[in-house]
Structure formats: C-alpha cells, structure tokens
Amino acid sequence: MQMNITARHDTKASDAIKQRIMAKLQKNESHFDHITNIQVTIDKEGSLDLAEATLHLDTGQEIFAKAKGENMFSAIDSLSSKLESQLQKAKSKTNTRKGIDKITRVMAEDPEEPDEEVA
C-alpha cells in the first residue's frame, strides 16, 4: 500500500501528525486488505483543521472522506472512523456480490427446467 500525505496552505505535517495518520489508516487496512493507494491532505479552514483522504481499492472503487476538528489529531480520528464505516460497507458489498455470483453459477449449472423438449 502506498500512502501520500500532503499539507496545503500554512499547515505543517509534523512527524507526530504523520505517525498518527499512518497508525489510524493502517488499522483500517487490517480490516480491509484491498486498499492499494491512500492520498491524505491536511489543511486549515478558518480556525478548524481539515483532513481528507481518498482510498483507492483494487476493485476500482474510490472511497473519500473529509473531517474537521478543533485540532489536527481530532480531525484525523474523525476521518479514520468515517473511512472505517465506508470500508465496512464496501466489504459487505463485495461479500454479498460473491455470494450472489456463487448462487447464479449453481443455478446455471443445474437448471430446474430441462433444456430439451420431448415430442
């Protein structure tokens, strides 16, 4: 997994902030191992700190979340929880699709109606 961290405007990406981002987002990767790339951007919006992230999955999906907080650490924590809920939803969709595909294949291999008509 590749992770890019970008700081915009007057925001500084200190080592503590980078470590917090990596720790929180790698925890999300342990739940869902299809993440290929993560782009994190930190910024300041007025008096609030802003953190946003885009996760690229190997299924072709992109997951985006944005969070604001009084300080950067609270914004990162909020961002992580938002991403975790979206990843759980994406994971359940892939599990559901796999189950549907399996049922469809079984039905195609063993149809209930005969293929030939008897005259």
C-alpha positions as CSV (number, residue, x, y, z in Angstrom):
1,M,0.0,0.0,0.0
2,Q,1.3,3.4,-1.0
3,M,0.4,6.4,1.2
4,N,0.9,10.1,0.2
5,I,0.4,12.9,2.8
6,T,0.1,16.4,1.5
7,A,-0.2,19.6,3.6
8,R,-1.8,22.7,2.0
9,H,-1.5,26.4,2.7
10,D,0.1,27.2,6.1
11,T,-0.4,23.7,7.6
12,K,2.6,21.8,8.6
13,A,2.8,18.0,8.5
14,S,4.9,17.3,11.6
15,D,6.2,13.8,12.4
16,A,3.6,13.3,15.1
17,I,0.8,14.1,12.7
18,K,2.3,11.8,10.0
19,Q,2.6,9.0,12.6
20,R,-1.0,9.4,13.7
21,I,-2.3,9.3,10.1
22,M,-0.3,6.2,9.3
23,A,-1.3,4.4,12.5
24,K,-5.0,5.2,12.0
25,L,-5.2,4.3,8.3
26,Q,-3.1,1.2,8.6
27,K,-5.6,0.0,11.2
28,N,-8.2,0.4,8.5
29,E,-6.1,-1.6,6.1
30,S,-6.0,-4.5,8.5
31,H,-9.9,-4.7,8.3
32,F,-10.0,-4.5,4.5
33,D,-6.9,-5.6,2.6
34,H,-7.9,-4.4,-0.9
35,I,-6.5,-0.9,-0.4
36,T,-3.8,-0.1,-3.0
37,N,-3.2,3.7,-2.5
38,I,-4.1,6.3,0.0
39,Q,-3.9,10.1,-0.6
40,V,-4.3,12.2,2.6
41,T,-4.5,16.0,2.5
42,I,-4.4,18.2,5.6
43,D,-5.4,21.8,5.6
44,K,-6.6,24.7,7.7
45,E,-10.1,26.1,7.1
46,G,-10.6,29.2,9.2
47,S,-10.0,28.2,12.8
48,L,-10.6,24.5,12.2
49,D,-8.2,21.9,11.0
50,L,-9.3,19.8,8.0
51,A,-8.3,16.3,7.0
52,E,-9.4,14.5,3.9
53,A,-8.5,11.2,2.4
54,T,-9.1,9.2,-0.8
55,L,-8.6,5.5,-0.7
56,H,-8.1,3.6,-4.0
57,L,-9.2,-0.1,-3.9
58,D,-8.1,-2.9,-6.2
59,T,-11.7,-3.3,-7.2
60,G,-11.6,0.1,-9.0
61,Q,-13.6,1.9,-6.3
62,E,-12.5,5.1,-4.6
63,I,-13.6,6.0,-1.1
64,F,-13.5,9.6,0.0
65,A,-13.9,11.2,3.4
66,K,-13.5,14.6,4.9
67,A,-13.4,15.6,8.5
68,K,-12.9,18.8,10.5
69,G,-11.7,19.3,14.1
70,E,-10.5,21.7,16.7
71,N,-7.0,20.3,16.2
72,M,-5.4,18.1,13.6
73,F,-5.5,15.0,15.8
74,S,-9.2,15.1,16.4
75,A,-9.8,15.7,12.6
76,I,-7.6,12.6,11.9
77,D,-9.5,10.5,14.4
78,S,-12.9,11.6,12.9
79,L,-11.6,10.9,9.4
80,S,-10.5,7.4,10.4
81,S,-13.9,6.5,11.8
82,K,-15.6,7.8,8.7
83,L,-13.3,5.7,6.4
84,E,-13.8,2.7,8.6
85,S,-17.6,2.8,8.2
86,Q,-17.3,3.2,4.4
87,L,-14.8,0.4,4.2
88,Q,-17.1,-1.9,6.1
89,K,-19.9,-1.1,3.7
90,A,-17.7,-1.7,0.7
91,K,-16.5,-5.0,2.2
92,S,-20.1,-6.2,2.8
93,K,-21.0,-5.3,-0.8
94,T,-18.1,-7.4,-2.1
95,N,-19.1,-10.3,0.2
96,T,-22.7,-10.1,-0.9
97,R,-21.8,-10.0,-4.6
98,K,-19.6,-13.1,-4.2
99,G,-22.5,-14.9,-2.6
100,I,-24.8,-13.9,-5.5
101,D,-22.3,-14.9,-8.1
102,K,-22.0,-18.3,-6.5
103,I,-25.7,-18.9,-6.4
104,T,-26.0,-17.7,-10.0
105,R,-23.3,-20.2,-11.1
106,V,-25.0,-23.1,-9.3
107,M,-28.4,-22.2,-10.9
108,A,-26.8,-22.0,-14.4
109,E,-25.1,-25.4,-13.9
110,D,-28.2,-27.2,-12.6
111,P,-31.3,-25.7,-14.1
112,E,-34.6,-26.9,-12.9
113,E,-36.2,-26.9,-16.3
114,P,-35.0,-29.4,-18.9
115,D,-33.2,-28.0,-21.9
116,E,-34.8,-30.3,-24.5
117,E,-38.4,-30.8,-25.2
118,V,-39.8,-34.3,-25.6
119,A,-42.1,-34.6,-28.6
